[in-house]
């Protein structure tokens, strides 16, 4: 029980930090995201620093943590998967990019946008959840069909 | 509104199928130097730039 509360607390802290970062960095503004992805006119490079900075920080964390640090509330860091590069990964990422470039929202900033009272965020999030559910339904349907064959 | 829903469906489907998003593959995956994530980031950046630079204009998506 104590551990669950501690894990919930660390999740809360991490989420808070993440949301503040997304808001400060401008990731929650779809206009900013579209300006970053739209290379047809005047390119807005502001998000290069946000994304690059975030990767630089997580790089230090991921390299340092397993060697030098211990988790606060767990005995060890989880083993991270290293799967092969496959077709679903690439097809999924391309579909994700199409949606991202269309509206300027990705999952994290859309969630953070809820907290900022952005009226578009709930609509996007509802469609996003539906998209995820449809994908898992489609995958199960495919698996069932190949079992039957 | 319609485009927002199409975009949400694509992002939801794509995140699930591709096992990650800008945070998952971008920030965390690149941070832990995962080859899968580098491929995913290249794929969604290319698709994102293509969509925002060309497809949006062709389709006349309002900004």
Backbone of each chain as ProteinMPNN parsed JSONL, in Angstrom:
{"seq_chain_A": "XXXXXXXXXXXXXXXXXXXXXXXXXXXXXXXXXXXXXXXXXXXXXXXXXXXXXXXXXXXXXXXXXXXXXXXXXXXXXXXXXXXXXXXXXXXXXXXXXXXXXXXXXXXXXXXXXXXXXXXXXXXXXXXXXXXXXXXXXXXXXXXXXXXXX", "coords_chain_A": {"N_chain_A": [[0.841, -1.21, 0.0], [1.898, 1.18, 0.852], [3.933, 1.392, -1.016], [2.455, 1.606, -3.363], [1.258, 4.095, -3.032], [3.513, 5.68, -3.021], [4.471, 5.227, -5.605], [2.354, 6.27, -7.078], [2.574, 8.892, -6.298], [5.119, 9.589, -7.339], [4.545, 9.31, -10.014], [2.674, 11.312, -10.316], [4.208, 13.562, -9.809], [6.071, 13.398, -11.913], [4.358, 13.631, -14.108], [3.337, 16.167, -13.716], [5.606, 17.761, -14.024], [6.209, 17.147, -16.677], [3.936, 18.121, -18.016], [4.09, 20.879, -17.413], [6.453, 21.464, -18.725], [5.719, 20.925, -21.401], [3.805, 22.912, -21.779], [5.273, 25.292, -21.283], [7.194, 25.06, -23.286], [5.779, 25.321, -25.617], [4.668, 23.198, -26.953], [2.038, 22.551, -26.55], [0.602, 24.183, -28.126], [-1.069, 23.953, -31.034], [-0.701, 25.48, -33.335], [1.924, 26.273, -33.206], [3.173, 23.793, -33.476], [2.356, 23.023, -36.054], [3.589, 25.075, -37.472], [6.193, 24.334, -37.102], [6.318, 21.918, -38.443], [5.568, 22.603, -40.996], [7.116, 23.197, -43.882], [6.741, 24.637, -46.118], [6.518, 27.362, -46.262], [7.6, 30.076, -44.357], [9.702, 28.684, -42.127], [9.212, 27.632, -38.766], [11.448, 27.261, -36.357], [11.342, 26.854, -33.618], [10.578, 24.617, -32.043], [12.568, 22.764, -32.363], [14.527, 23.188, -30.457], [13.045, 22.558, -28.16], [12.303, 19.835, -28.479], [14.844, 18.728, -28.981], [16.172, 19.502, -26.655], [14.688, 18.096, -24.749], [15.281, 15.456, -25.468], [18.031, 15.47, -24.98], [18.105, 15.75, -22.194], [16.725, 13.422, -21.371], [18.415, 11.543, -22.396], [20.723, 11.766, -20.801], [19.572, 10.966, -18.385], [18.688, 8.298, -18.975], [21.101, 7.072, -19.568], [22.584, 7.413, -17.277], [20.998, 6.551, -15.106], [20.593, 3.567, -14.904], [23.192, 2.8, -14.316], [24.303, 4.38, -12.29], [22.341, 5.092, -10.472], [19.576, 4.415, -8.179], [16.177, 3.363, -8.215], [13.687, 5.346, -6.523], [11.422, 4.189, -5.308], [11.316, 1.512, -5.906], [12.88, -1.742, -6.113], [14.542, -2.117, -8.376], [15.334, -0.773, -11.658], [13.06, -1.187, -14.42], [13.406, -3.845, -16.858], [14.057, -2.923, -20.142], [12.388, -3.292, -23.254], [13.791, -4.591, -26.317], [12.886, -4.791, -29.206], [12.713, -6.06, -32.61], [13.036, -4.049, -35.593], [10.105, -3.585, -37.264], [7.35, -4.031, -39.615], [4.774, -3.089, -38.549], [5.688, -1.105, -36.777], [6.754, 0.889, -38.476], [4.598, 1.47, -40.233], [2.722, 2.28, -38.321], [4.029, 4.528, -37.215], [4.101, 6.215, -39.439], [1.333, 6.658, -39.914], [0.728, 7.925, -37.516], [2.292, 10.243, -37.854], [0.956, 11.431, -40.011], [-1.5, 12.147, -38.832], [-0.573, 13.829, -36.826], [0.65, 15.931, -38.256], [-1.569, 16.898, -39.51], [-3.313, 18.073, -37.606], [-1.704, 19.07, -35.59], [-1.569, 18.062, -33.067], [-0.299, 15.821, -30.623], [-0.359, 12.898, -28.442], [0.528, 13.529, -25.663], [0.733, 16.478, -25.411], [-1.961, 17.029, -26.129], [-3.353, 15.983, -23.964], [-2.258, 17.587, -21.954], [-3.277, 19.961, -22.855], [-5.921, 19.778, -22.128], [-5.882, 20.542, -19.46], [-5.349, 23.178, -19.769], [-7.641, 24.212, -20.617], [-8.217, 24.081, -23.298], [-10.437, 23.987, -25.926], [-10.436, 22.301, -28.146], [-9.026, 20.094, -27.431], [-10.499, 17.981, -25.954], [-12.077, 16.913, -28.022], [-10.189, 16.001, -29.89], [-8.86, 14.134, -28.251], [-10.893, 12.276, -27.673], [-11.325, 11.224, -30.229], [-8.796, 10.156, -30.612], [-8.606, 8.151, -28.631], [-10.642, 6.532, -29.605], [-9.471, 5.811, -32.044], [-7.288, 4.259, -31.135], [-8.682, 2.152, -29.923], [-10.049, 1.127, -32.12], [-7.882, 0.216, -33.604], [-6.932, -1.9, -31.988], [-9.12, -3.554, -32.064], [-9.154, -4.156, -34.798], [-6.692, -5.491, -35.023], [-7.159, -7.771, -33.444], [-9.203, -8.912, -34.865], [-7.894, -9.55, -37.231], [-6.069, -11.421, -36.218], [-7.805, -13.433, -35.368], [-8.909, -14.191, -37.797], [-6.68, -15.283, -39.094], [-6.18, -17.412, -37.459], [-8.357, -19.015, -37.979], [-7.906, -19.782, -40.559]], "CA_chain_A": [[0.0, 0.0, 0.0], [2.811, 2.32, 0.942], [4.621, 1.489, -2.297], [1.508, 2.096, -4.369], [1.101, 5.532, -2.824], [4.763, 6.316, -3.448], [4.515, 5.187, -7.069], [1.367, 7.239, -7.567], [3.136, 10.221, -6.041], [6.192, 9.881, -8.296], [3.878, 9.498, -11.3], [2.052, 12.639, -10.261], [5.307, 14.535, -9.9], [6.62, 13.331, -13.277], [3.342, 14.158, -15.015], [3.266, 17.608, -13.479], [6.805, 18.325, -14.646], [6.048, 16.951, -18.127], [2.898, 19.055, -18.478], [4.622, 22.245, -17.34], [7.435, 21.561, -19.807], [5.007, 21.01, -22.685], [3.154, 24.223, -21.855], [6.311, 26.324, -21.41], [7.919, 24.897, -24.543], [4.917, 25.644, -26.751], [4.166, 21.986, -27.601], [0.582, 22.464, -26.397], [-0.021, 25.071, -29.111], [-0.997, 23.258, -32.329], [-0.187, 26.407, -34.339], [3.388, 26.19, -33.091], [3.572, 22.487, -34.01], [2.18, 23.082, -37.512], [4.646, 25.954, -37.968], [7.439, 23.558, -37.054], [6.265, 20.838, -39.449], [5.278, 23.158, -42.326], [8.331, 23.72, -44.487], [6.403, 25.214, -47.423], [6.693, 28.814, -46.209], [8.635, 30.441, -43.388], [9.774, 27.611, -41.134], [9.351, 28.045, -37.374], [12.32, 26.228, -35.781], [11.355, 26.93, -32.145], [10.419, 23.336, -31.353], [13.812, 21.982, -32.438], [15.149, 23.33, -29.138], [12.236, 21.87, -27.159], [12.454, 18.386, -28.665], [16.266, 18.412, -28.8], [16.482, 19.658, -25.235], [14.053, 16.991, -24.021], [16.06, 14.233, -25.749], [19.322, 15.608, -24.302], [17.903, 15.474, -20.767], [16.372, 12.01, -21.153], [19.635, 10.786, -22.723], [21.537, 11.748, -19.579], [18.859, 10.142, -17.412], [18.68, 6.873, -19.345], [22.458, 6.535, -19.524], [23.075, 7.497, -15.908], [20.156, 5.888, -14.107], [20.848, 2.155, -14.625], [24.571, 2.576, -13.861], [24.695, 5.13, -11.094], [21.248, 5.443, -9.566], [18.579, 3.433, -7.811], [14.842, 3.991, -8.151], [13.28, 5.72, -5.172], [10.357, 3.398, -4.688], [11.339, 0.133, -6.388], [14.214, -2.301, -5.93], [15.383, -1.983, -9.576], [14.687, -0.22, -12.844], [12.523, -2.286, -15.235], [14.111, -4.22, -18.083], [13.381, -2.294, -21.271], [12.387, -4.206, -24.395], [14.525, -4.225, -27.526], [12.324, -5.604, -30.282], [13.25, -5.788, -33.944], [12.329, -3.057, -36.401], [9.186, -4.348, -38.111], [6.398, -3.265, -40.409], [3.82, -2.311, -37.751], [6.363, 0.082, -36.23], [6.887, 1.919, -39.509], [3.246, 1.871, -40.663], [2.133, 3.014, -37.201], [4.672, 5.844, -37.092], [3.665, 7.042, -40.575], [-0.054, 7.073, -39.634], [0.841, 8.89, -36.43], [2.8, 11.493, -38.425], [-0.118, 12.03, -40.819], [-2.436, 12.789, -37.912], [0.152, 14.894, -36.114], [0.828, 17.04, -39.189], [-2.889, 17.389, -39.906], [-3.93, 18.933, -36.587], [-0.715, 19.657, -34.688], [-1.678, 17.483, -31.724], [0.089, 14.452, -30.308], [-1.089, 12.536, -27.218], [0.902, 14.243, -24.438], [0.252, 17.854, -25.433], [-3.425, 17.086, -26.141], [-3.761, 15.785, -22.567], [-1.894, 18.801, -21.212], [-4.192, 21.002, -23.332], [-7.142, 19.659, -21.319], [-5.663, 21.322, -18.248], [-5.303, 24.602, -20.118], [-8.971, 24.612, -21.048], [-8.297, 24.113, -24.755], [-11.689, 23.349, -26.328], [-10.226, 21.271, -29.17], [-8.364, 18.933, -26.837], [-11.381, 16.839, -25.681], [-12.514, 16.319, -29.294], [-9.052, 15.246, -30.405], [-8.583, 12.999, -27.362], [-11.948, 11.273, -27.868], [-11.029, 10.563, -31.502], [-7.551, 9.408, -30.426], [-8.948, 6.932, -27.89], [-11.4, 5.706, -30.55], [-8.484, 5.274, -32.989], [-6.556, 3.195, -30.453], [-9.594, 1.011, -29.731], [-10.283, 0.557, -33.451], [-6.681, -0.524, -33.994], [-6.832, -3.177, -31.281], [-10.203, -4.385, -32.615], [-8.689, -4.582, -36.12], [-5.611, -6.461, -34.823], [-7.773, -9.014, -32.94], [-9.983, -9.445, -35.981], [-6.89, -10.141, -38.113], [-5.515, -12.604, -35.558], [-8.859, -14.454, -35.376], [-9.057, -14.657, -39.175], [-5.552, -16.137, -39.473], [-6.355, -18.642, -36.676], [-9.385, -19.809, -38.634], [-7.46, -20.239, -41.878]], "C_chain_A": [[0.868, 1.249, 0.0], [3.505, 2.528, -0.409], [3.715, 2.04, -3.384], [1.348, 3.607, -4.267], [2.35, 6.265, -3.303], [4.873, 6.347, -4.967], [3.543, 6.191, -7.676], [1.905, 8.654, -7.406], [4.231, 10.553, -7.058], [5.621, 10.059, -9.695], [3.272, 10.891, -11.407], [3.093, 13.736, -10.477], [5.853, 14.592, -11.33], [5.643, 13.941, -14.271], [3.23, 15.671, -14.921], [4.419, 18.314, -14.197], [6.686, 18.286, -16.17], [5.054, 17.973, -18.697], [3.374, 20.496, -18.47], [5.616, 22.468, -18.477], [6.769, 21.717, -21.162], [4.371, 22.378, -22.864], [4.188, 25.33, -22.066], [6.984, 26.269, -22.779], [7.089, 25.224, -25.778], [4.372, 24.43, -27.478], [2.646, 21.88, -27.519], [-0.151, 23.355, -27.399], [0.072, 24.439, -30.498], [-0.476, 24.158, -33.45], [1.335, 26.386, -34.39], [3.901, 24.897, -33.732], [3.462, 22.479, -35.535], [3.268, 23.957, -38.137], [5.999, 25.26, -38.032], [7.482, 22.504, -38.16], [6.048, 21.366, -40.868], [6.521, 23.838, -42.897], [8.038, 24.445, -45.804], [6.585, 26.729, -47.429], [7.862, 29.175, -45.315], [8.61, 29.417, -42.26], [9.953, 28.184, -39.732], [10.166, 26.99, -36.618], [12.257, 26.112, -34.258], [11.33, 25.555, -31.47], [11.642, 22.425, -31.475], [14.489, 21.993, -31.069], [14.391, 22.558, -28.066], [12.439, 20.357, -27.254], [13.902, 17.955, -28.422], [16.665, 18.485, -27.329], [15.918, 18.508, -24.411], [14.839, 15.697, -24.222], [17.4, 14.294, -25.005], [19.19, 15.264, -22.813], [17.609, 13.996, -20.533], [17.563, 11.106, -21.459], [20.516, 10.657, -21.483], [20.89, 10.819, -18.549], [18.962, 8.657, -17.722], [20.082, 6.257, -19.308], [22.954, 6.425, -18.082], [22.325, 6.566, -14.964], [20.532, 4.426, -13.854], [22.246, 1.903, -14.044], [24.829, 3.173, -12.487], [23.594, 5.282, -10.06], [20.388, 4.246, -9.223], [17.223, 4.114, -7.819], [14.483, 4.312, -6.698], [12.373, 4.68, -4.526], [10.317, 1.954, -5.168], [12.748, -0.403, -6.217], [15.119, -2.086, -7.157], [14.605, -1.31, -10.686], [14.162, -1.379, -13.697], [13.442, -2.579, -16.423], [13.363, -3.601, -19.259], [13.49, -3.191, -22.503], [13.259, -3.685, -25.54], [14.065, -5.113, -28.677], [12.947, -5.212, -31.612], [12.426, -4.688, -34.622], [11.418, -3.816, -37.355], [8.198, -3.41, -38.809], [5.386, -2.47, -39.582], [4.43, -1.034, -37.181], [6.359, 1.21, -37.258], [5.515, 2.414, -39.977], [2.585, 2.717, -39.569], [2.71, 4.421, -37.094], [4.246, 6.768, -38.228], [2.229, 7.542, -40.347], [-0.079, 8.126, -38.537], [1.27, 10.253, -36.978], [1.764, 12.209, -39.275], [-1.098, 12.782, -39.922], [-1.816, 13.977, -37.204], [0.278, 16.132, -36.994], [-0.489, 17.676, -39.61], [-3.428, 18.391, -38.892], [-2.932, 19.58, -35.633], [-0.809, 19.154, -33.259], [-1.048, 16.104, -31.684], [-0.42, 14.156, -28.898], [-0.749, 13.358, -25.971], [0.391, 15.673, -24.408], [-1.274, 17.979, -25.471], [-3.962, 16.907, -24.724], [-3.458, 17.022, -21.735], [-2.829, 19.952, -21.588], [-5.525, 20.98, -22.599], [-7.054, 20.569, -20.097], [-5.656, 22.816, -18.52], [-6.653, 25.098, -20.621], [-9.103, 24.781, -22.547], [-9.519, 23.321, -25.225], [-11.536, 22.253, -27.365], [-9.729, 19.966, -28.561], [-9.318, 17.759, -26.56], [-11.838, 16.134, -26.959], [-11.4, 15.442, -29.865], [-8.816, 13.989, -29.579], [-9.621, 11.896, -27.527], [-11.684, 10.501, -29.158], [-9.785, 9.689, -31.372], [-7.811, 8.086, -29.695], [-9.707, 5.976, -28.816], [-10.443, 5.055, -31.552], [-7.693, 4.128, -32.391], [-7.403, 1.946, -30.284], [-9.862, 0.316, -31.063], [-9.084, -0.27, -33.896], [-6.623, -1.88, -33.29], [-7.944, -4.125, -31.74], [-9.757, -4.983, -33.959], [-7.615, -5.669, -35.985], [-6.169, -7.807, -34.353], [-8.52, -9.722, -34.053], [-9.036, -10.171, -36.948], [-6.331, -11.435, -37.541], [-6.523, -13.75, -35.59], [-9.006, -15.054, -36.772], [-7.917, -15.6, -39.553], [-5.563, -17.43, -38.659], [-7.31, -19.597, -37.389], [-8.89, -20.416, -39.938], [-6.637, -21.518, -41.805]], "O_chain_A": [[0.626, 2.216, -0.722], [3.652, 3.653, -0.886], [4.142, 2.836, -4.221], [1.306, 4.31, -5.277], [2.262, 7.331, -3.913], [5.304, 7.34, -5.553], [3.858, 6.873, -8.652], [1.714, 9.505, -8.274], [4.272, 11.666, -7.583], [6.136, 10.854, -10.481], [3.349, 11.549, -12.444], [2.88, 14.694, -11.22], [6.069, 15.669, -11.886], [6.043, 14.68, -15.17], [3.052, 16.36, -15.925], [4.228, 19.321, -14.879], [7.014, 19.251, -16.86], [5.309, 18.601, -19.725], [3.101, 21.252, -19.403], [5.622, 23.522, -19.112], [7.192, 22.535, -21.979], [4.389, 22.942, -23.958], [4.009, 26.199, -22.92], [7.305, 27.305, -23.361], [7.637, 25.386, -26.868], [3.696, 24.57, -28.497], [2.03, 21.192, -28.334], [-1.376, 23.294, -27.51], [1.154, 24.386, -31.082], [0.121, 23.669, -34.409], [1.946, 26.468, -35.456], [4.914, 24.894, -34.431], [4.356, 21.992, -36.226], [3.805, 23.63, -39.196], [6.831, 25.552, -38.89], [8.535, 22.231, -38.736], [6.315, 20.657, -41.838], [6.92, 24.913, -42.45], [8.962, 24.825, -46.524], [6.787, 27.321, -48.49], [8.969, 28.663, -45.478], [7.624, 29.3, -41.532], [10.744, 29.104, -39.526], [9.634, 25.934, -36.275], [13.03, 25.359, -33.665], [11.983, 25.352, -30.446], [11.74, 21.423, -30.766], [14.96, 20.965, -30.583], [14.998, 21.972, -27.17], [12.709, 19.687, -26.257], [14.16, 16.956, -27.751], [17.402, 17.635, -26.829], [16.571, 18.006, -23.497], [15.042, 14.933, -23.279], [17.853, 13.287, -24.461], [20.042, 14.582, -22.244], [18.162, 13.382, -19.62], [17.711, 10.038, -20.865], [20.993, 9.569, -21.16], [21.562, 9.997, -17.925], [19.283, 7.852, -16.847], [20.233, 5.063, -19.048], [23.646, 5.475, -17.717], [22.925, 5.883, -14.134], [20.772, 4.059, -12.704], [22.459, 0.904, -13.358], [25.48, 2.566, -11.637], [23.872, 5.57, -8.896], [20.452, 3.204, -9.875], [17.111, 5.291, -7.476], [14.922, 3.632, -5.771], [12.534, 4.334, -3.355], [9.365, 1.237, -4.861], [13.707, 0.367, -6.177], [16.325, -1.894, -7.004], [13.375, -1.276, -10.667], [14.762, -2.453, -13.696], [14.15, -1.704, -16.922], [12.144, -3.747, -19.354], [14.541, -3.774, -22.768], [13.434, -2.477, -25.7], [14.753, -6.055, -29.07], [13.613, -4.183, -31.73], [11.275, -4.44, -34.263], [11.896, -4.606, -38.169], [8.21, -2.193, -38.623], [5.153, -1.297, -39.871], [3.765, -0.001, -37.112], [6.004, 2.347, -36.945], [5.291, 3.617, -40.103], [1.967, 3.742, -39.856], [1.973, 5.389, -36.906], [4.05, 7.965, -38.016], [1.944, 8.719, -40.565], [-0.823, 9.104, -38.621], [0.697, 11.283, -36.624], [1.69, 13.438, -39.272], [-1.478, 13.914, -40.217], [-2.464, 15.005, -37.009], [0.043, 17.25, -36.538], [-0.53, 18.838, -40.016], [-3.944, 19.442, -39.272], [-3.274, 20.538, -34.939], [-0.216, 19.73, -32.348], [-1.237, 15.304, -32.6], [-0.872, 15.074, -28.214], [-1.656, 13.838, -25.291], [-0.315, 16.051, -23.473], [-1.828, 18.926, -24.912], [-4.907, 17.587, -24.322], [-4.274, 17.458, -20.923], [-3.139, 20.808, -20.759], [-6.184, 22.01, -22.457], [-8.006, 21.265, -19.746], [-5.919, 23.623, -17.628], [-6.793, 26.26, -21.003], [-9.968, 25.512, -23.029], [-9.626, 22.124, -24.956], [-12.388, 21.371, -27.47], [-9.97, 18.882, -29.091], [-8.978, 16.626, -26.902], [-11.972, 14.911, -26.983], [-11.63, 14.301, -30.268], [-8.599, 12.909, -30.128], [-9.277, 10.714, -27.523], [-11.801, 9.276, -29.188], [-9.722, 8.606, -31.953], [-7.301, 7.038, -30.091], [-9.456, 4.77, -28.82], [-10.591, 3.876, -31.873], [-7.45, 3.127, -33.065], [-6.925, 0.827, -30.472], [-9.899, -0.912, -31.139], [-9.247, -1.334, -34.494], [-6.304, -2.892, -33.913], [-7.749, -5.339, -31.8], [-9.962, -6.169, -34.218], [-7.619, -6.647, -36.733], [-5.716, -8.859, -34.801], [-8.485, -10.946, -34.178], [-9.34, -11.266, -37.422], [-6.139, -12.416, -38.259], [-6.149, -14.902, -35.813], [-9.2, -16.26, -36.923], [-8.136, -16.595, -40.244], [-5.02, -18.441, -39.105], [-7.108, -20.811, -37.403], [-9.396, -21.45, -40.375], [-6.191, -22.025, -42.835]]}, "seq_chain_B": "XXXXXXXXXXXXXXXXXXXXXXXXXXXXXXXXXXXXXXXXXXXXXXXXXXXXXXXXXXXXXXX", "coords_chain_B": {"N_chain_B": [[-13.298, 20.897, -37.351], [-14.037, 18.35, -38.297], [-11.581, 17.572, -39.435], [-10.041, 17.502, -37.178], [-11.016, 15.279, -35.883], [-10.406, 13.253, -37.711], [-7.618, 13.484, -37.576], [-7.195, 12.793, -34.872], [-8.079, 10.113, -34.861], [-6.156, 8.959, -36.56], [-3.795, 9.479, -35.103], [-4.314, 8.036, -32.745], [-4.641, 5.363, -33.715], [-2.167, 5.038, -35.0], [-0.3, 5.444, -32.907], [-0.809, 3.252, -31.303], [-0.369, 1.042, -33.021], [2.263, 1.532, -33.783], [3.552, 1.46, -31.394], [4.191, 3.796, -29.878], [4.689, 7.384, -29.365], [5.377, 10.887, -29.931], [6.464, 11.461, -27.428], [7.046, 8.905, -26.395], [8.612, 7.438, -28.402], [10.119, 9.583, -29.379], [11.161, 11.362, -27.192], [11.773, 9.53, -25.037], [12.592, 7.089, -26.292], [14.64, 7.838, -28.145], [16.293, 8.928, -26.252], [17.12, 6.658, -24.855], [18.568, 5.502, -26.791], [17.395, 3.701, -28.647], [17.203, 1.721, -31.501], [14.788, 1.124, -32.864], [13.19, 3.277, -32.141], [14.486, 5.423, -33.338], [14.013, 4.871, -36.028], [11.212, 5.058, -35.994], [10.878, 7.767, -35.285], [12.063, 9.067, -37.488], [10.264, 8.206, -39.424], [7.757, 9.276, -38.52], [8.339, 11.995, -38.419], [8.919, 12.579, -41.092], [6.428, 11.954, -42.283], [4.867, 13.792, -40.895], [5.945, 16.302, -41.658], [5.499, 16.156, -44.406], [2.688, 16.093, -44.406], [1.975, 18.546, -43.096], [3.259, 20.42, -44.719], [2.463, 19.949, -47.373], [0.123, 18.188, -47.811], [-1.895, 19.263, -46.117], [-2.266, 21.769, -47.313], [-3.079, 21.041, -49.889], [-5.452, 19.719, -49.284], [-6.796, 21.765, -48.167], [-7.056, 22.285, -45.407], [-8.301, 24.121, -42.699], [-6.514, 26.593, -40.774]], "CA_chain_B": [[-13.781, 19.855, -36.42], [-13.906, 17.059, -38.977], [-10.155, 17.252, -39.567], [-9.547, 17.207, -35.832], [-11.405, 13.903, -35.593], [-9.568, 12.405, -38.573], [-6.267, 13.531, -37.003], [-7.225, 12.018, -33.632], [-8.161, 8.687, -35.205], [-4.843, 8.563, -37.09], [-2.809, 9.488, -34.012], [-4.639, 6.923, -31.86], [-4.333, 4.113, -34.422], [-0.725, 4.998, -35.258], [0.439, 5.294, -31.653], [-1.005, 1.873, -30.844], [0.295, 0.13, -33.95], [3.699, 1.801, -33.793], [4.029, 1.35, -30.005], [4.748, 4.995, -29.268], [4.375, 8.684, -29.948], [6.494, 11.842, -29.835], [7.111, 11.308, -26.124], [7.55, 7.535, -26.236], [9.742, 7.181, -29.299], [10.94, 10.783, -29.521], [11.934, 11.771, -26.021], [12.332, 8.411, -24.259], [13.27, 6.11, -27.162], [15.921, 8.402, -28.591], [17.093, 9.094, -25.044], [17.778, 5.396, -24.501], [19.295, 5.081, -27.993], [16.752, 2.523, -29.223], [17.138, 1.815, -32.967], [13.377, 1.166, -33.274], [12.658, 4.618, -31.952], [15.067, 6.301, -34.353], [13.246, 4.597, -37.242], [9.862, 5.615, -35.814], [10.963, 9.233, -35.312], [12.277, 9.46, -38.882], [9.021, 7.951, -40.166], [6.664, 10.222, -38.22], [8.741, 13.356, -38.794], [8.73, 12.684, -42.542], [4.991, 12.002, -42.551], [4.354, 15.038, -40.325], [6.371, 17.41, -42.508], [4.754, 15.999, -45.657], [1.283, 16.477, -44.188], [1.834, 19.971, -42.776], [3.774, 21.269, -45.804], [1.794, 19.722, -48.652], [-1.22, 17.598, -47.746], [-2.813, 20.244, -45.52], [-2.568, 22.81, -48.298], [-3.87, 20.426, -50.967], [-6.799, 19.413, -48.783], [-7.426, 22.999, -47.696], [-7.395, 22.221, -43.991], [-8.199, 25.455, -42.1], [-5.554, 26.682, -39.668]], "C_chain_B": [[-13.631, 18.461, -37.024], [-12.46, 16.612, -39.089], [-9.549, 16.846, -38.242], [-9.84, 15.749, -35.469], [-10.587, 12.922, -36.431], [-8.153, 12.321, -37.989], [-6.185, 12.684, -35.734], [-7.257, 10.524, -33.898], [-6.804, 8.171, -35.689], [-3.802, 8.479, -35.974], [-3.053, 8.305, -33.068], [-4.254, 5.577, -32.467], [-2.818, 3.962, -34.559], [0.102, 4.792, -33.999], [0.378, 3.853, -31.171], [-0.217, 0.897, -31.713], [1.815, 0.287, -33.876], [4.334, 1.803, -32.411], [4.678, 2.621, -29.468], [4.433, 6.262, -30.027], [5.603, 9.583, -29.873], [7.216, 11.72, -28.496], [7.783, 9.946, -26.005], [8.769, 7.256, -27.091], [10.694, 8.369, -29.337], [11.801, 11.026, -28.302], [12.579, 10.569, -25.312], [13.139, 7.445, -25.128], [14.608, 6.605, -27.662], [16.862, 8.557, -27.4], [17.782, 7.808, -24.627], [18.425, 4.739, -25.712], [18.726, 3.794, -28.604], [16.656, 2.679, -30.748], [15.708, 1.883, -33.486], [12.821, 2.584, -33.19], [13.219, 5.598, -32.965], [14.31, 6.128, -35.67], [11.86, 5.222, -37.147], [9.884, 7.135, -35.911], [11.165, 9.72, -36.742], [10.988, 9.304, -39.685], [7.956, 8.984, -39.81], [7.035, 11.675, -38.488], [8.525, 13.576, -40.294], [7.247, 12.826, -42.872], [4.391, 13.316, -42.034], [4.704, 16.242, -41.188], [5.629, 17.359, -43.85], [3.323, 16.499, -45.487], [1.133, 17.976, -43.967], [2.257, 20.859, -43.941], [2.96, 21.153, -47.084], [0.335, 19.307, -48.506], [-2.258, 18.57, -47.186], [-3.241, 21.308, -46.519], [-3.429, 22.26, -49.437], [-5.307, 20.202, -50.527], [-7.544, 20.672, -48.352], [-7.873, 22.938, -46.258], [-7.257, 23.609, -43.374], [-7.23, 25.478, -40.926], [-6.195, 27.297, -38.432]], "O_chain_B": [[-13.17, 17.526, -36.37], [-12.137, 15.444, -38.874], [-8.676, 15.981, -38.171], [-9.027, 15.076, -34.836], [-10.131, 11.894, -35.93], [-7.564, 11.243, -37.913], [-5.221, 11.944, -35.54], [-6.552, 9.755, -33.245], [-6.356, 7.096, -35.289], [-3.025, 7.526, -35.909], [-2.105, 7.647, -32.641], [-3.619, 4.751, -31.811], [-2.258, 2.903, -34.274], [1.088, 4.055, -34.013], [1.369, 3.299, -30.694], [0.505, 0.038, -31.208], [2.556, -0.696, -33.903], [5.516, 2.113, -32.268], [5.622, 2.541, -28.682], [3.976, 6.231, -31.169], [6.73, 9.1, -29.765], [8.438, 11.857, -28.432], [8.931, 9.84, -25.575], [9.828, 6.886, -26.583], [11.913, 8.201, -29.328], [13.025, 10.912, -28.363], [13.775, 10.582, -25.023], [14.235, 7.031, -24.75], [15.601, 5.88, -27.613], [18.069, 8.347, -27.517], [18.897, 7.84, -24.105], [18.787, 3.563, -25.67], [19.475, 2.912, -29.024], [16.091, 3.659, -31.234], [15.431, 2.612, -34.439], [12.075, 3.026, -34.064], [12.515, 6.506, -33.407], [14.001, 7.108, -36.348], [11.386, 5.842, -38.099], [9.013, 7.731, -36.545], [10.518, 10.677, -37.169], [10.656, 10.15, -40.516], [7.309, 9.522, -40.708], [6.161, 12.501, -38.754], [8.016, 14.615, -40.714], [6.854, 13.702, -43.642], [3.504, 13.885, -42.671], [3.859, 17.105, -41.426], [5.188, 18.387, -44.364], [2.812, 17.24, -46.326], [0.27, 18.611, -44.573], [1.687, 21.931, -44.139], [2.782, 22.137, -47.801], [-0.569, 19.977, -49.005], [-3.363, 18.683, -47.716], [-4.406, 21.702, -46.574], [-4.372, 22.907, -49.892], [-6.251, 20.452, -51.275], [-8.765, 20.657, -48.192], [-8.929, 23.462, -45.905], [-6.202, 24.228, -43.506], [-7.132, 24.509, -40.173], [-5.534, 27.45, -37.404]]}, "name": "protein", "num_of_chains": 2, "seq": "XXXXXXXXXXXXXXXXXXXXXXXXXXXXXXXXXXXXXXXXXXXXXXXXXXXXXXXXXXXXXXXXXXXXXXXXXXXXXXXXXXXXXXXXXXXXXXXXXXXXXXXXXXXXXXXXXXXXXXXXXXXXXXXXXXXXXXXXXXXXXXXXXXXXXXXXXXXXXXXXXXXXXXXXXXXXXXXXXXXXXXXXXXXXXXXXXXXXXXXXXXXXXXXXXXXX"}
